[in-house]
């Protein structure tokens, strides 16, 4: 994946300057400006093993994966290939832009936790497109504020059908916790049922995200400073069960031997006010769902 992306950039955006660090993170700068918009995504996915006859099927409305041999759906890795696509399209379009593509987000944001933060010192803001669905504009994650009120107002998110929401662990959270001092956000980019064999992308939702990203880049030409601060806010979530599920499911998918106590340990830093009873219910449900899909794959 890293070699393919670097080759694509060298072929299609010849003027871009590319750096790949020792972790495999890809950093790209195009143009020469005092400040840059920055778009980021992650290049890993949970669907690491695909059958040889895996194909991406494209209809007029959606993209999904299929294996004729297994006669079953196969996850396409839209989490976060959708974000990678959006980043590269933006890179090709704009004269002055930065792009960062991180490794190992799905196993704990390892790439963004080890990267050189100086790459972002001249960025106006950071846009990450790594959220399921079509209408979430993530401005808080687990009690961490990601951006300033001025940045939120300037984006015009409501004009593109988005609403403010609280999200889950991803690279922009890690960057903020490491001291990133500009506004950032995470944006729904049209993929659904991530981390499952039924994963699919709605093309119109992906394109709407692209238009929103382009709008921000076109109109938000200032630097939007913002310092890390932890401000737990439950106002965005009516149902914390949904909030926990994706993170628990991801952890158990990648580390199936994790105990409930270990899950609690992983959660306490990000969600210190997590309800243990709800978390335990979510843990058991995620385990059951994983076992169900394993048995289904085995039967087929």
Buried (B, 14 or more C-beta within 10 A) or exposed (E): BEEEBBEBBEEEBEEBEBEBBEBBBBBBBBEEBEBBBBBBBBBBBBBEEBBEEBBBEEEEEBBBBBBEEBEBBBBBBBBBBBBBBBBBBBBBEBEBBBBBBBBBBBBBBBBBBBBEEEBBEBBBBBBBBBBBBBBBBBBBBBBBBBBBEBBBEBBBBEEBEBEBBBBBBBBBBBBBBBEBBBBBBBBBBBBBBBBBBBBBBBBEBBEBBBEBBBBBBEEBEEBBBBEBEEEEEEEBBEEBEEBBBBBBBBBBBBEEEBEBEEBBEBBEEBBEEBEEEBBBBBBEBBBEBBEEBEEEEEEE
